[in-house]
Amino acid sequence: MPIDRLNRELNAFSRFAKRPYFRKLNVIQSFSLFLTPLLKKMFNMKLFISSILSIFFLLPSLALAQEQNLEGPKQGHTNQNKFRQLYNEFSTPNDYRTASGAPGPAYYQQRADYVMDIKIDDETQRLYGEETITYTNNSPDALAYLWVQLDQNIRKKDAPALLKNSQSLDQVSELSSFANNHLGDPFDGGFNIEKVTDAQGKPLPYIINETMMRIDLPTTLQSGGQVVFSIKWWYNINNHVVNRARSGYEYFPADDNRAYVIAQFFPRMCMYDDVEGWQNYQFWGNGEFALPFGDYEVNLTVPANFIVDATGELTNRKEVFSKEMMNRYKLAKKTYDKPVMIVTHEEAEANEKTTTTKTKTWKFSAKNVRDYGFTTSKKYIWDMMAVKVGDRDVMAVSLYPKEGNPLWEEWSTRAVAQTLETVSRFTFDYPYHKAISVHAKNQGMEYPMICWNYGRPDEDGTYSDRVKFGMISVIIHEVGHNYFPMIVNSDERQWGWMDEGLTTFIQYLTEQEFGKRYPASIPGLDKYPSRRGEAKKIVPYMSDDQDFLAPIMSNPENVFQLGPNAYGKPATALNILRETIMGSDLFDHAFKTYSQRWMFKHPTPEDFFRSMEDASAVDLDWFWRGWFYTTDFVDIGVESVNTVQVTSEPSASYLERLERFGYSIDDFPPLVFRVSEEDEDYDENAAPFAALDTGEYLTENGLTVAQENLAKANYLYEITFNKPGGLVMPILVEYTYADGSTMSERYPVQIWRKNDNSYTRVLTSEKEIVGVQVDPNEETADVNTTNNSWPREEVMTDFDRFKESN
Ligand SMILES: [Zn+2]
């Protein structure tokens, strides 16, 4: 490419000529001037040009050498290119996890099966349990001990987790949190472990380190082996409204009743895998759970007038349901269009007034779940509706005290059903037989097949849009967690975003479909008002003080703002990936590939990142790096729009320069010279192509389209975009012409690979360009839109307004 080289060398020459030490190089310059005619005689034209250019090329480097000698050694740099692959950040693919992001031939996972007898004492608010765990070691490793999670120990009086945050007295605080934080909380909700025994009932030695218990095995558990052991325990159940916890009871003083939502309530096996070994990172409160799959047989004993629902199939329905409930249940299984009441509002109100000393045992059986949760109260209203998922029927279920109505009977089960339909379409058919939404004050928490959700009307039954949409959204979100992480079972303790981010993303998709399906839920709105998902909604977070931002790829305990960090930003990133970077066809297939590859398995972040590329052929290392590994933000602007001209006639100074090197313009093929407003030859009254004489060149060389376009071209622009933000993104731009028409262009992200600061386009145009707008539809989360348009829109600051008003 001789002309490219010529340009580069001429540019280099003019830069070089301006340097103060230019004179020092006179000798070299003279030498090259002497050499040139010699070379001209020796070589043919093409070789001549490149030889000339090589000499030009040498000059600046020699100058640089001089400079270095004067100023000391200059440092090099490592590869910081934003498009370099993530070899340093990613673990090396292996037989467990392949480079494609799929489970490898040696992939394994441990298994923990539970048989549990659980009893709630409503009088004392105590939970008693006895469990037998059958643990199967599918790993290639021999295990000398087992680690078991004791999450309730975070509720011990002296738990270090209570001291983890710096305190200050807020200007205003809730009395309950003030009492908890500053008046000493006498509540002691840690585990009381009564015994740990082997299959023969012999005590097993164990040691408790805060929320982790190590059980030392009498004989090492070999690869492929199984061990059976039992734990007997009890603890005091906390009031989850006062003590802000994912599990506990809510007390209703008006009728002196409690509603229990009980979870992470039993000693649970830790994960053991190829990534972490034992995942025994302590439970500090933010990082959630890492759990192996298994089967559960659970007997739940509660007061006889209590309703129960839980993870798993109810196996003794005939013993615990009344005949009336049974008939309604049969009807619900065939009803797809509206919830069927199993326990009505009136029945629940009557039931909550009854008392009994009798108990009832509800029996559940759950296959292939990673955890267990249940709810119980005599206050519950209960409704169900059938949903078609693939070729199967799934029951969408809701339980709520009368305090949840009229909101809950209207929307809860419908929101559950919509989630199953939408998310199944984007991932895989929901494999369990039911999904339950339970109303619990201030809660938003998920377990397999069951979750707790907030959203309560005022006492008179009225509610705001905020309460309604908050309630529908949290139900969609928590039911969505059945997919991530209950089935696509990621490690929440380490990676909060893998379940929260993916779930918030599918929540957005579901909410939008819910709004379309039930226009009555969004009166006066054109679409469902999703709180998270759209690009512009993450801007306040992305532009926040960098001292209070952490990359998405951080442990949830160590981030400043868990909400935007684990939920909002990853969900927005995926949304941008789907709508703007990859397009829905490529994205949806890749997302489904990831979901199906890791269904009932344990993926890592790399498995997700790799699968998304593997199934789409879109290189995304730059995207993962920028959005997930840094706190960089998007800011792209229009820097300048310059009018330029071209001519076939070189300027006098240009000719003179060529002459000094011993050749003339006739030595070259037809050339085009750029003339900008700074050049003497610029004629502001002339058309940009007026001085361009193409002769017969274009037609003779078959460039007829170029010839036609040249005839129509009235304007020639150099448009420069700049990028004050660290994130690389495609430039989405809309040009507006004088006649009001517009043209949209998209410059791929790769434009930034060799210049991370600016990008220039040369545009020939028939019509005058009167406006340039970057990211016109606010798709990229650009944090500063004041530089997005040309001509610049006048932005009035508060100060300007203040000045004007005075
Ligand atoms: Zn969540």
Residues whose N, C-alpha, C, O or C-beta is under 5 A from the ligand:
A	BS01	ZN	E500
